[in-house]
Amino acid sequence: MEAEAFKRETFEACIAAHGEDHEQTLVAKKQLAVAVGQNDRIEEAVLMLREIVAAHERRTGSSSFRSLVTRVDLSEYLRQAGLLEDSLIQIESAIVDIRETFGERHPLLYKARLRLGSALVGLGRRDEGITEFESTLAVATQDLGPDDATTMELQAQLARYLFLSRRVAEALPHAREAWERSQRVLGEDSAQTLVRGGAYASVLGSMGLAREAILVLESVLAAQDRRLGTTHPDSLMSLTNLTTVQLNSNELEGAACNAQELVARVEGDPAVGSDRRAGARWALARVWRELGDHESAAASFAIASECWARSGNGRSRYAIFGLIDEATVLDALNRHEEARAVLEHAAALACGPDLTPDVPARAFTSLARSIRQSGDLPRARELAEMVLSGSSSIEPLVRKYAQEILEAD
């Protein structure tokens, strides 16, 4: 907020000295718009950028360099604001004008094509977006060099969307190179390096390369603790991810130490929000469960659920999955009625809007299995039918459990 206040003062001083449409005023206004966007007021930033584009067009035309740069930036903020069609229209129009004005090899064109790839992915056209990233990266590497900021971002985004498309083996070399090059060019503590290190670790973890993922996450976490502080959201997320990778690779001693460190960090800082406290307690509960301490796990899961409810994110996928996890340890403690009540609550929350199909599928299947054990087979079958008649993209194991319930005698 201090940066925004300083930029606002600069902008107002430029207006007083030069007027609203002066070049220096527009530069100051754009810097202010970026600061506003960084403070999560994306719609306000979009409005300011639209005004800047209009001012540039009045002064120098729609194809002037400053106008085109601002139009490219506007497309990204439109995407972040959820105005995906507007974002695509804006960037496609800018690309046409960049090509006509500056040709095929201008550096701004590569940045614009990076935004085009993001816009395509945002609209669900992921394969087209990946193709755009691949083709632009090949030319940008040749023209701008592999160490150019736009080239490095193209490679990082290509790795990200290959990973999200489950083309993990293809994502791996790009993720590795994006991180290693960022370390060398930008430094180990730069914001881009930290983000790319976390992405690389995710790819490694998904490929079962736990030891390598742990080493990368430890490096990223150490840098985040130095640069951002131990209770910054990014630091807490990396510590959570490190704990998860250790847990999934059966390194339970390390996972237990890091989960307890995570809880100590969030409990020791009153400024940490309830959702972060919930995530820390969930991580610790999962470790206790794997260690066989179901009493401690149940208590920690219950605290996590309370924190999520206080945070306003009680209907999130993580809160619902936390309730399902809590029910599993309650069942292990033979507290079956409590477990069923928790699952009823999870299923009710899973009926809410803005959840991907896997969330209600998992909640309904978990409840159906619990109800089946209590002897109410008709209701269990009803829930299983709801799961099987829903989205085809649900997890195979969830679908298998639902099918077993439907076919049960």
Helices and strands as residue ranges (DSSP letters): H 2-18, H 23-38, H 42-60, H 65-80, H 84-102, H 107-122, H 126-143, H 149-164, H 168-186, H 191-206, H 210-227, H 233-248, H 252-267, H 274-290, H 294-311, H 317-332, H 336-349, H 358-374, H 377-388, H 396-407
